[in-house]
C-alpha cells in the first residue's frame, strides 16, 4: 500500500527536487491577483507540467530558480506560493 504525498506549494520545495504542477491560485489583489496567476501560467506553470527547483538566492532565499521545460525562471517566494505542486 502506498501513501500519496499531499500537494505542497512551490515556495517550500527543496533545492534539487522535481514535481508536477497541480494548480495555480490567484494571489492577493495587491500582488497582482488573477493577473499574476495568468502570467505564471503563460510562463509554463500549468497543471501537469514537470518542474525542478534549481537554486535559492542569498540572502533570504530569494529569488527561486525554477526550471520549467527548457526554460529557467526566477520567482519571488510569494509568487511561488501560488503554485501547488505534487512532489515526486
N, CA, C and O atoms as CSV, one atom per row, in Angstrom:
chain,resi,resn,atom,element,x,y,z
A,1,UNK,N,N,0.837,-1.175,0.000
A,1,UNK,CA,C,0.000,0.000,0.000
A,1,UNK,C,C,0.886,1.244,0.000
A,1,UNK,O,O,1.806,1.348,0.811
A,2,UNK,N,N,0.619,2.178,-0.894
A,2,UNK,CA,C,1.400,3.410,-0.950
A,2,UNK,C,C,0.546,4.572,-0.485
A,2,UNK,O,O,-0.672,4.583,-0.666
A,3,UNK,N,N,1.192,5.533,0.107
A,3,UNK,CA,C,0.504,6.736,0.549
A,3,UNK,C,C,0.939,7.880,-0.343
A,3,UNK,O,O,2.132,8.150,-0.480
A,4,UNK,N,N,-0.019,8.547,-0.946
A,4,UNK,CA,C,0.295,9.683,-1.810
A,4,UNK,C,C,0.790,10.843,-0.958
A,4,UNK,O,O,0.254,11.117,0.116
A,5,UNK,N,N,1.804,11.508,-1.448
A,5,UNK,CA,C,2.317,12.699,-0.778
A,5,UNK,C,C,1.347,13.834,-1.082
A,5,UNK,O,O,1.028,14.062,-2.249
A,6,UNK,N,N,0.868,14.554,-0.064
A,6,UNK,CA,C,-0.071,15.642,-0.342
A,6,UNK,C,C,0.619,16.775,-1.097
A,6,UNK,O,O,1.825,16.973,-0.952
A,7,UNK,N,N,-0.141,17.521,-1.904
A,7,UNK,CA,C,0.451,18.654,-2.621
A,7,UNK,C,C,1.023,19.688,-1.647
A,7,UNK,O,O,0.524,19.861,-0.535
A,8,UNK,N,N,2.072,20.362,-2.089
A,8,UNK,CA,C,2.681,21.458,-1.336
A,8,UNK,C,C,2.759,22.660,-2.268
A,8,UNK,O,O,2.403,22.563,-3.443
A,9,UNK,N,N,3.219,23.783,-1.754
A,9,UNK,CA,C,3.407,24.942,-2.622
A,9,UNK,C,C,4.868,25.019,-3.058
A,9,UNK,O,O,5.769,24.564,-2.354
A,10,UNK,N,N,5.076,25.596,-4.217
A,10,UNK,CA,C,6.400,25.645,-4.836
A,10,UNK,C,C,7.437,26.332,-3.952
A,10,UNK,O,O,8.613,25.973,-4.005
A,11,UNK,N,N,7.037,27.301,-3.149
A,11,UNK,CA,C,7.995,28.012,-2.297
A,11,UNK,C,C,8.601,27.123,-1.218
A,11,UNK,O,O,9.630,27.478,-0.642
A,12,UNK,N,N,7.983,25.968,-0.929
A,12,UNK,CA,C,8.507,25.058,0.096
A,12,UNK,C,C,9.285,23.884,-0.493
A,12,UNK,O,O,9.775,23.032,0.248
A,13,UNK,N,N,9.399,23.833,-1.800
A,13,UNK,CA,C,10.079,22.728,-2.481
A,13,UNK,C,C,11.591,22.798,-2.238
A,13,UNK,O,O,12.184,23.868,-2.369
A,14,UNK,N,N,12.222,21.668,-1.885
A,14,UNK,CA,C,13.667,21.691,-1.659
A,14,UNK,C,C,14.470,21.817,-2.959
A,14,UNK,O,O,14.016,21.405,-4.027
A,15,UNK,N,N,15.654,22.387,-2.849
A,15,UNK,CA,C,16.556,22.513,-3.999
A,15,UNK,C,C,16.906,21.118,-4.512
A,15,UNK,O,O,17.208,20.214,-3.732
A,16,UNK,N,N,16.861,20.956,-5.838
A,16,UNK,CA,C,17.173,19.688,-6.478
A,16,UNK,C,C,15.971,18.784,-6.678
A,16,UNK,O,O,16.058,17.790,-7.400
A,17,UNK,N,N,14.850,19.114,-6.049
A,17,UNK,CA,C,13.655,18.274,-6.150
A,17,UNK,C,C,12.899,18.547,-7.445
A,17,UNK,O,O,13.004,19.624,-8.032
A,18,UNK,N,N,12.135,17.548,-7.875
A,18,UNK,CA,C,11.258,17.697,-9.031
A,18,UNK,C,C,9.824,17.473,-8.579
A,18,UNK,O,O,9.566,16.818,-7.570
A,19,UNK,N,N,8.895,18.034,-9.350
A,19,UNK,CA,C,7.478,17.940,-9.003
A,19,UNK,C,C,6.645,18.188,-10.248
A,19,UNK,O,O,7.164,18.531,-11.311
A,20,UNK,N,N,5.348,18.007,-10.092
A,20,UNK,CA,C,4.387,18.280,-11.152
A,20,UNK,C,C,3.449,19.369,-10.671
A,20,UNK,O,O,2.957,19.313,-9.544
A,21,UNK,N,N,3.198,20.361,-11.515
A,21,UNK,CA,C,2.270,21.438,-11.170
A,21,UNK,C,C,0.862,20.858,-11.076
A,21,UNK,O,O,0.425,20.113,-11.953
A,22,UNK,N,N,0.155,21.213,-9.996
A,22,UNK,CA,C,-1.219,20.771,-9.778
A,22,UNK,C,C,-2.197,21.906,-10.051
A,22,UNK,O,O,-3.225,21.703,-10.698
A,23,UNK,N,N,-1.875,23.107,-9.556
A,23,UNK,CA,C,-2.823,24.225,-9.622
A,23,UNK,C,C,-2.071,25.541,-9.421
A,23,UNK,O,O,-1.062,25.584,-8.718
A,24,UNK,N,N,-2.564,26.606,-10.038
A,24,UNK,CA,C,-2.044,27.953,-9.795
A,24,UNK,C,C,-3.191,28.780,-9.232
A,24,UNK,O,O,-4.223,28.945,-9.882
A,25,UNK,N,N,-3.005,29.300,-8.017
A,25,UNK,CA,C,-4.038,30.086,-7.345
A,25,UNK,C,C,-3.873,31.561,-7.645
A,25,UNK,O,O,-2.750,32.033,-7.821
A,26,UNK,N,N,-4.983,32.305,-7.709
A,26,UNK,CA,C,-4.850,33.759,-7.844
A,26,UNK,C,C,-4.291,34.326,-6.543
A,26,UNK,O,O,-4.644,33.864,-5.458
A,27,UNK,N,N,-3.449,35.295,-6.650
A,27,UNK,CA,C,-2.858,35.910,-5.472
A,27,UNK,C,C,-3.711,37.047,-4.946
A,27,UNK,O,O,-4.816,37.290,-5.432
A,28,UNK,N,N,-3.193,37.732,-3.961
A,28,UNK,CA,C,-3.869,38.900,-3.410
A,28,UNK,C,C,-3.921,40.001,-4.461
A,28,UNK,O,O,-3.023,40.114,-5.295
A,29,UNK,N,N,-4.951,40.792,-4.418
A,29,UNK,CA,C,-5.112,41.879,-5.387
A,29,UNK,C,C,-3.898,42.801,-5.364
A,29,UNK,O,O,-3.451,43.265,-6.412
A,30,UNK,N,N,-3.364,43.067,-4.176
A,30,UNK,CA,C,-2.199,43.951,-4.060
A,30,UNK,C,C,-0.969,43.374,-4.754
A,30,UNK,O,O,-0.069,44.118,-5.143
A,31,UNK,N,N,-0.929,42.049,-4.912
A,31,UNK,CA,C,0.215,41.392,-5.553
A,31,UNK,C,C,-0.036,41.050,-7.016
A,31,UNK,O,O,0.776,40.363,-7.635
A,32,UNK,N,N,-1.131,41.511,-7.570
A,32,UNK,CA,C,-1.426,41.246,-8.977
A,32,UNK,C,C,-2.611,40.338,-9.198
A,32,UNK,O,O,-3.085,40.216,-10.327
A,33,UNK,N,N,-3.111,39.690,-8.143
A,33,UNK,CA,C,-4.310,38.869,-8.220
A,33,UNK,C,C,-4.298,37.860,-9.347
A,33,UNK,O,O,-3.304,37.172,-9.582
A,34,UNK,N,N,-5.432,37.784,-10.046
A,34,UNK,CA,C,-5.595,36.820,-11.133
A,34,UNK,C,C,-4.601,37.086,-12.262
A,34,UNK,O,O,-4.219,36.162,-12.980
A,35,UNK,N,N,-4.181,38.335,-12.421
A,35,UNK,CA,C,-3.203,38.663,-13.461
A,35,UNK,C,C,-1.878,37.963,-13.225
A,35,UNK,O,O,-1.232,37.520,-14.174
A,36,UNK,N,N,-1.467,37.858,-11.974
A,36,UNK,CA,C,-0.217,37.167,-11.647
A,36,UNK,C,C,-0.354,35.669,-11.916
A,36,UNK,O,O,0.559,35.049,-12.462
A,37,UNK,N,N,-1.485,35.092,-11.537
A,37,UNK,CA,C,-1.715,33.669,-11.809
A,37,UNK,C,C,-1.702,33.411,-13.312
A,37,UNK,O,O,-1.120,32.427,-13.769
A,38,UNK,N,N,-2.333,34.281,-14.074
A,38,UNK,CA,C,-2.351,34.133,-15.534
A,38,UNK,C,C,-0.934,34.215,-16.096
A,38,UNK,O,O,-0.570,33.443,-16.984
A,39,UNK,N,N,-0.137,35.147,-15.581
A,39,UNK,CA,C,1.243,35.307,-16.054
A,39,UNK,C,C,2.075,34.060,-15.748
A,39,UNK,O,O,2.853,33.613,-16.592
A,40,UNK,N,N,1.918,33.501,-14.558
A,40,UNK,CA,C,2.634,32.271,-14.212
A,40,UNK,C,C,2.253,31.141,-15.167
A,40,UNK,O,O,3.108,30.358,-15.582
A,41,UNK,N,N,0.978,31.061,-15.511
A,41,UNK,CA,C,0.532,30.021,-16.442
A,41,UNK,C,C,1.082,30.273,-17.842
A,41,UNK,O,O,1.420,29.328,-18.555
A,42,UNK,N,N,1.173,31.537,-18.240
A,42,UNK,CA,C,1.763,31.866,-19.543
A,42,UNK,C,C,3.236,31.459,-19.603
A,42,UNK,O,O,3.743,31.109,-20.669
A,43,UNK,N,N,3.918,31.504,-18.463
A,43,UNK,CA,C,5.330,31.112,-18.397
A,43,UNK,C,C,5.512,29.597,-18.441
A,43,UNK,O,O,6.625,29.112,-18.649
A,44,UNK,N,N,4.429,28.848,-18.248
A,44,UNK,CA,C,4.517,27.393,-18.309
A,44,UNK,C,C,4.130,26.664,-17.040
A,44,UNK,O,O,4.167,25.434,-17.006
A,45,UNK,N,N,3.761,27.387,-15.998
A,45,UNK,CA,C,3.339,26.760,-14.748
A,45,UNK,C,C,1.875,26.339,-14.886
A,45,UNK,O,O,0.978,26.965,-14.321
A,46,UNK,N,N,1.653,25.272,-15.644
A,46,UNK,CA,C,0.299,24.780,-15.918
A,46,UNK,C,C,0.153,23.373,-15.336
A,46,UNK,O,O,1.136,22.637,-15.244
A,47,UNK,N,N,-1.067,22.996,-14.945
A,47,UNK,CA,C,-1.268,21.661,-14.384
A,47,UNK,C,C,-0.710,20.569,-15.296
A,47,UNK,O,O,-0.949,20.558,-16.503
A,48,UNK,N,N,0.042,19.652,-14.682
A,48,UNK,CA,C,0.648,18.541,-15.405
A,48,UNK,C,C,2.089,18.777,-15.828
A,48,UNK,O,O,2.788,17.832,-16.195
A,49,UNK,N,N,2.545,20.036,-15.782
A,49,UNK,CA,C,3.917,20.363,-16.212
A,49,UNK,C,C,4.924,19.936,-15.140
A,49,UNK,O,O,4.696,20.151,-13.949
A,50,UNK,N,N,6.031,19.334,-15.564
A,50,UNK,CA,C,7.117,18.941,-14.661
A,50,UNK,C,C,8.018,20.148,-14.414
A,50,UNK,O,O,8.341,20.895,-15.338
A,51,UNK,N,N,8.416,20.330,-13.158
A,51,UNK,CA,C,9.297,21.437,-12.792
A,51,UNK,C,C,10.402,20.920,-11.882
A,51,UNK,O,O,10.305,19.829,-11.319
A,52,UNK,N,N,11.460,21.728,-11.747
A,52,UNK,CA,C,12.590,21.374,-10.876
A,52,UNK,C,C,13.097,22.638,-10.194
A,52,UNK,O,O,13.276,23.674,-10.834
A,53,UNK,N,N,13.326,22.539,-8.888
A,53,UNK,CA,C,13.902,23.646,-8.122
A,53,UNK,C,C,15.413,23.584,-8.292
A,53,UNK,O,O,16.056,22.634,-7.846
A,54,UNK,N,N,15.979,24.601,-8.938
A,54,UNK,CA,C,17.415,24.614,-9.200
A,54,UNK,C,C,18.223,25.257,-8.084
A,54,UNK,O,O,19.286,24.759,-7.713
A,55,UNK,N,N,17.716,26.368,-7.548
A,55,UNK,CA,C,18.543,27.148,-6.628
A,55,UNK,C,C,17.687,28.139,-5.857
A,55,UNK,O,O,16.619,28.547,-6.314
A,56,UNK,N,N,18.172,28.517,-4.682
A,56,UNK,CA,C,17.577,29.601,-3.891
A,56,UNK,C,C,18.639,30.679,-3.739
A,56,UNK,O,O,19.800,30.386,-3.457
A,57,UNK,N,N,18.236,31.913,-3.924
A,57,UNK,CA,C,19.168,33.027,-3.808
A,57,UNK,C,C,19.566,33.293,-2.368
A,57,UNK,O,O,18.961,32.775,-1.430
A,58,UNK,N,N,20.581,34.102,-2.215
A,58,UNK,CA,C,21.057,34.504,-0.890
A,58,UNK,C,C,21.121,36.010,-0.837
A,58,UNK,O,O,21.419,36.606,-1.872
A,59,UNK,N,N,20.878,36.663,0.235
A,59,UNK,CA,C,20.325,36.131,1.472
A,59,UNK,C,C,18.801,36.047,1.396
A,59,UNK,O,O,18.192,36.614,0.488
A,60,UNK,N,N,18.204,35.362,2.317
A,60,UNK,CA,C,16.754,35.297,2.415
A,60,UNK,C,C,16.074,34.289,1.509
A,60,UNK,O,O,14.851,34.161,1.543
A,61,UNK,N,N,16.840,33.571,0.698
A,61,UNK,CA,C,16.258,32.537,-0.137
A,61,UNK,C,C,15.502,33.025,-1.354
A,61,UNK,O,O,14.707,32.278,-1.924
A,62,UNK,N,N,15.732,34.269,-1.766
A,62,UNK,CA,C,15.077,34.795,-2.960
A,62,UNK,C,C,16.120,35.316,-3.918
A,62,UNK,O,O,17.164,35.792,-3.474
A,63,UNK,N,N,15.886,35.247,-5.203
A,63,UNK,CA,C,14.761,34.577,-5.855
A,63,UNK,C,C,14.977,33.070,-5.913
A,63,UNK,O,O,16.055,32.568,-5.596
A,64,UNK,N,N,13.925,32.358,-6.324
A,64,UNK,CA,C,13.986,30.920,-6.538
A,64,UNK,C,C,14.212,30.681,-8.019
A,64,UNK,O,O,13.514,31.270,-8.844
A,65,UNK,N,N,15.161,29.837,-8.379
A,65,UNK,CA,C,15.406,29.485,-9.783
A,65,UNK,C,C,14.674,28.179,-10.057
A,65,UNK,O,O,14.994,27.143,-9.475
A,66,UNK,N,N,13.685,28.238,-10.953
A,66,UNK,CA,C,12.826,27.099,-11.256
A,66,UNK,C,C,12.950,26.749,-12.730
A,66,UNK,O,O,12.835,27.623,-13.589
A,67,UNK,N,N,13.184,25.477,-13.028
A,67,UNK,CA,C,13.238,25.008,-14.420
A,67,UNK,C,C,11.863,24.476,-14.800
A,67,UNK,O,O,11.300,23.614,-14.125
A,68,UNK,N,N,11.334,25.015,-15.902
A,68,UNK,CA,C,10.052,24.585,-16.459
A,68,UNK,C,C,10.310,24.274,-17.925
A,68,UNK,O,O,10.604,25.176,-18.709
A,69,UNK,N,N,10.204,23.006,-18.300
A,69,UNK,CA,C,10.539,22.628,-19.675
A,69,UNK,C,C,12.009,22.923,-19.926
A,69,UNK,O,O,12.871,22.469,-19.174
A,70,UNK,N,N,12.303,23.684,-20.982
A,70,UNK,CA,C,13.688,24.048,-21.308
A,70,UNK,C,C,14.068,25.433,-20.807
A,70,UNK,O,O,15.171,25.908,-21.074
A,71,UNK,N,N,13.167,26.080,-20.086
A,71,UNK,CA,C,13.403,27.448,-19.617
A,71,UNK,C,C,13.618,27.471,-18.106
A,71,UNK,O,O,13.135,26.599,-17.384
A,72,UNK,N,N,14.348,28.479,-17.643
A,72,UNK,CA,C,14.556,28.699,-16.217
A,72,UNK,C,C,14.014,30.072,-15.862
A,72,UNK,O,O,14.281,31.055,-16.552
A,73,UNK,N,N,13.243,30.132,-14.767
A,73,UNK,CA,C,12.634,31.382,-14.328
A,73,UNK,C,C,13.035,31.683,-12.895
A,73,UNK,O,O,13.249,30.771,-12.096
A,74,UNK,N,N,13.137,32.963,-12.573
A,74,UNK,CA,C,13.388,33.411,-11.210
A,74,UNK,C,C,12.070,33.924,-10.646
A,74,UNK,O,O,11.469,34.848,-11.194
A,75,UNK,N,N,11.624,33.319,-9.546
A,75,UNK,CA,C,10.381,33.729,-8.900
A,75,UNK,C,C,10.661,34.195,-7.484
A,75,UNK,O,O,11.566,33.692,-6.817
A,76,UNK,N,N,9.875,35.161,-7.035
A,76,UNK,CA,C,9.906,35.537,-5.626
A,76,UNK,C,C,9.085,34.505,-4.856
A,76,UNK,O,O,8.238,33.821,-5.433
A,77,UNK,N,N,9.336,34.396,-3.563
A,77,UNK,CA,C,8.637,33.384,-2.765
A,77,UNK,C,C,7.130,33.566,-2.802
A,77,UNK,O,O,6.402,32.576,-2.875
A,78,UNK,N,N,6.632,34.806,-2.753
A,78,UNK,CA,C,5.182,34.996,-2.752
A,78,UNK,C,C,4.572,34.561,-4.079
A,78,UNK,O,O,3.415,34.141,-4.115
A,79,UNK,N,N,5.330,34.656,-5.170
A,79,UNK,CA,C,4.838,34.168,-6.465
A,79,UNK,C,C,4.823,32.639,-6.475
A,79,UNK,O,O,3.853,32.024,-6.918
A,80,UNK,N,N,5.903,32.033,-5.984
A,80,UNK,CA,C,5.994,30.571,-5.943
A,80,UNK,C,C,4.933,29.969,-5.025
A,80,UNK,O,O,4.499,28.838,-5.241
A,81,UNK,N,N,4.514,30.709,-4.008
A,81,UNK,CA,C,3.496,30.214,-3.074
A,81,UNK,C,C,2.138,30.032,-3.745
A,81,UNK,O,O,1.271,29.352,-3.197
A,82,UNK,N,N,1.938,30.623,-4.909
A,82,UNK,CA,C,0.670,30.480,-5.634
A,82,UNK,C,C,0.590,29.173,-6.412
A,82,UNK,O,O,-0.489,28.788,-6.863
A,83,UNK,N,N,1.717,28.489,-6.574
A,83,UNK,CA,C,1.776,27.278,-7.397
A,83,UNK,C,C,1.751,26.041,-6.494
A,83,UNK,O,O,2.688,25.800,-5.732
A,84,UNK,N,N,0.671,25.263,-6.589
A,84,UNK,CA,C,0.576,23.993,-5.862
A,84,UNK,C,C,1.224,22.911,-6.709
A,84,UNK,O,O,1.000,22.833,-7.917
A,85,UNK,N,N,2.031,22.076,-6.061
A,85,UNK,CA,C,2.777,21.041,-6.780
A,85,UNK,C,C,2.627,19.693,-6.094
A,85,UNK,O,O,2.328,19.613,-4.903
A,86,UNK,N,N,2.840,18.642,-6.866
A,86,UNK,CA,C,2.883,17.275,-6.336
A,86,UNK,C,C,4.332,16.813,-6.412
A,86,UNK,O,O,4.839,16.564,-7.506
A,87,UNK,N,N,5.016,16.691,-5.261
A,87,UNK,CA,C,6.413,16.244,-5.279
A,87,UNK,C,C,6.541,14.835,-5.851
A,87,UNK,O,O,5.616,14.026,-5.768
A,88,UNK,N,N,7.705,14.561,-6.431
A,88,UNK,CA,C,7.969,13.212,-6.972
A,88,UNK,C,C,8.855,12.432,-6.039
A,88,UNK,O,O,9.186,11.280,-6.320
